[in-house]
Amino acid sequence: MVERWPVKRTLLGSLIGALVLSAMIGIYAFLFGNFGETEMKLLATTLGVSYFSVTALAAAAAWEKRRVLPLAVAGVIASGLGFVGFLTIVWGEPWRWTGSGEWLIKSTIILALFAFSFAQCSLLSFPRLSRRAGGLFPAAVTVVVSLAALISTMIVFEWDDEWLFRACGVLGILDGLLSLTIPIAAKIAGRGEQPLIAAEAATVGEAVTVELKCPRCGHTGTYATGVIECQECGQAMRLELLGDLAGIATSGKRPPVQYSLRTLLVLGVVVSLFFSVIGARRVQLRQQEKVVVELKQRGITSWGRHGTVRTATIGDPVAGVYTAADWDLFLQLEDVQDVRITSRRFDAADLGVLAELPELRRLTLQSPQFDDAAVPYLKTLTQLELLCLNTTKISKAAVSELRRALPTTSIVEVP
């Protein structure tokens, strides 16, 4: 038998060594109080070794068992490349020879993210599910990989959008739900005690090989008859087959991953719908960006957070007066919550347009242009929570009239 490279033992040894080295560096820093740049780099390196050893170990375990092989191999590769990138960032300081090193930092973060995701999928492949619950695993893989892909896309293109963050939150919740459900479903399946012989026997020439589960450590391996030794813990055993080989039960053998074509089609539709919604949102944001640019050219400045415009300042119109086309363009910013009007050439009748902004909560009038003629139009803004009258010519009596008309609105006067 060809001796295989002990991947798991190597990774475990690296992990233990990294943890010990991290502890030694920490103890040294506390005892001698000398924690300079080199010590920081050593500590970061050991932390990197710990992280990528864990992800690679999980993927290597699935690789060894031939479970979800593409994901397992991808997990090992992502862990290796991510560790190389991490070491380059820590010790190579790429910003000194590339200007910023942004591309390397982004690539390393994405590799670390996918290394974790593939490791998670590898671990989720181990619980044996019933055929009824077989769709849980491909659903979990879809959610985990989609979440990693979405976050990676946001990192690469630096998208800062509220709805994308919400999508990440939804996928994260589904990720946690499926990660908890799969082992519970495997437990509920009630497989009972695993048989010593977990798979069919095969004859190779005159020898017989059997897939056997070690009664000591639970490791499953393929062995020939006779005196054998567990590949994992070294437990010595004697394997003998009595009677006809046809008597060995093989009906309990299941494929490592259970799924059906129908499950894959449903998951494909769900993923397509999900990314269609994201694509539609990106189109909407691009249209919003065009509106913001065009309004700025007309005298209205607007901005927001996470891709959604929340605030607008209406200054003097560039063309001398705001037209109906200007207001139609402004009303496309449906999420505006805070409007400040500083224009000295603002027609009070145009205040009625603001009633069509469903999310408007705060309005500031900061111009002596406004007098009692603006009050009838302000009364229509029943959605306001705060109305600030700053340097306006609205009389005290008109302000009292406004308070009676808008009892739920806080009205503040600034002389």
C-alpha positions, 0 to 999 in steps of 0.5 A, spaced: 500 500 500 502 506 498 503 511 504 499 517 503 501 524 505 498 525 512 494 532 510 490 532 516 496 531 521 500 536 518 495 541 518 493 539 525 500 540 527 501 547 523 495 549 527 497 547 534 504 550 532 501 557 530 497 557 537 503 555 541 507 561 538 502 566 538 501 564 546 509 565 546 509 571 543 503 574 547 507 572 554 513 575 551 510 581 550 507 581 557 513 579 561 518 584 557 514 589 555 517 589 548 512 589 542 514 592 536 513 591 529 516 584 528 512 581 534 506 584 531 508 581 524 509 574 527 503 574 531 499 576 525 502 570 521 501 565 527 493 568 527 493 567 519 496 560 520 491 558 525 485 561 520 487 558 514 489 551 517 482 550 520 479 552 513 484 547 510 483 542 515 475 542 514 476 541 506 481 536 507 477 532 511 472 532 506 477 531 500 479 525 504 472 522 504 471 523 497 465 528 499 463 534 495 470 533 492 470 540 487 468 544 494 473 540 498 479 541 493 477 549 492 477 550 499 484 547 500 486 551 494 483 557 497 486 556 503 493 556 500 492 562 496 489 566 501 495 564 506 500 566 501 497 573 500 496 574 507 503 573 508 505 577 502 501 583 506 504 582 513 511 581 511 512 584 504 508 590 505 505 591 498 503 598 499 510 600 498 512 597 492 505 597 488 502 604 491 496 602 495 496 594 495 489 594 494 488 589 489 492 584 493 488 586 500 481 585 496 484 578 493 486 576 500 480 577 503 476 574 498 480 568 498 479 568 506 472 568 505 471 563 500 476 558 504 471 559 510 465 558 505 468 551 502 470 549 509 463 550 512 460 546 506 465 541 507 463 540 514 456 540 512 457 534 507 458 529 513 451 528 516 448 523 513 441 525 511 434 521 509 432 522 502 426 526 504 431 531 507 436 530 502 435 537 499 438 541 505 445 540 503 445 543 496 440 548 499 446 550 504 451 550 499 447 555 494 446 559 500 453 559 503 456 560 496 451 566 494 453 569 500 460 569 499 459 571 492 455 577 494 460 580 499 466 579 494 462 582 489 461 588 494 468 588 496 471 588 488 466 594 486 465 597 492 458 597 492 455 601 498 448 599 498 442 598 503 439 593 499 445 589 498 447 589 506 439 587 507 440 581 502 447 579 506 443 579 512 438 575 509 443 570 506 446 570 513 440 568 517 439 562 512 446 560 512 445 559 520 439 556 519 441 551 514 447 550 518 443 548 524 438 544 521 442 539 517 445 536 523 439 536 527 435 533 521 441 527 520 440 526 528 432 525 527 433 520 521 435 515 526 440 511 523 442 508 529 448 504 530 453 504 524 454 497 522 462 495 522 462 494 515 459 500 512 459 498 504 460 493 499 466 488 499 469 487 493 474 482 490 481 484 487 484 478 484 484 473 490 484 478 495 478 481 498 477 489 500 472 491 505 470 498 507 471 498 515 469 503 520 474 503 526 470 501 533 475 505 536 475 512 533 470 511 528 475 512 522 472 509 515 477 506 511 478 500 506 482 494 508 484 487 505 482 481 510 487 479 515 491 483 520 490 490 519 491 497 522 487 503 523 489 508 518 487 514 523 489 511 530 493 505 529 488 500 532 490 493 530 484 488 528 483 482 525 479 482 519 475 475 517 469 474 512 465 468 514 460 465 509 458 467 502 460 474 500 453 475 497 451 476 504 454 482 506 449 488 506 449 493 501 443 496 501 444 501 506 450 505 502 448 512 500 451 517 496 455 522 500 451 527 497 443 526 496 439 531 491 435 530 485 434 533 479 428 537 481 432 540 487 437 542 483 432 546 478 428 549 484 435 551 487 437 554 480 430 558 480 431 561 487 438 563 485 436 566 479 430 570 482 435 572 487 440 575 483 435 578 478 433 582 484 440 584 485 441 586 478 434 590 478 436 594 484 443 595 481 439 598 475 435 602 479 441 605 483 444 607 476 438 611 474 438 614 481 445 616 480 443 619 473 438 623 477 442 626 482 447 628 477 442 632 473 439 635 479 445 638 481 446 641 474 439 644 476 441 647 483 438 641 487 444 637 491 442 630 494 446 625 497 445 619 502 448 612 505 448 605 502 446 608 495 440 611 497 439 618 497 436 621 504 437 628 504 436 634 499 438 641 499 434 646 494 438 652 492 437 657 487 435 654 480 441 655 475 436 656 470 432 662 474 426 658 476 424 651 477 420 648 472 415 642 472 420 638 469 425 639 475 420 637 480 418 631 476 425 629 476 426 631 483 420 626 485 424 620 482 428 620 489 422 617 493 426 615 499 428 622 501 427 624 508 430 630 509 429 637 505 433 643 506 430 649 502 435 655 502 433 658 495 431 666 495 428 664 488 423 659 490 416 659 489 412 658 495 407 654 491 412 649 489 412 646 497 406 642 495 410 638 491 413 635 497 407 632 499 408 627 494 415 625 497 412 619 502 418 618 506 419 626 507 420 627 515 424 633 516 423 640 512 428 646 513 426 653 510 432 657 511 430 663 506 427 670 508 423 668 501 418 664 505 412 668 508 405 667 510 403 665 503 407 659 504 403 656 510 397 653 506 402 649 502 405 647 509 399 644 511 399 639 506 405 636 509 402 632 514 407 626 514 412 631 517 415 630 524 420 636 524 419 643 521 424 648 522 423 655 520 430 659 520 430 666 518 423 666 514 418 671 514 412 667 517 408 671 522 407 668 529 400 667 528 401 663 522 406 659 526 400 658 531 395 656 525 401 651 523 401 648 529 394 647 530 394 644 522 400 639 524 399 637 531 404 631 530 409 635 527 414 639 531 415 646 529 422 650 531 423 657 529 430 660 529 430 667 528 
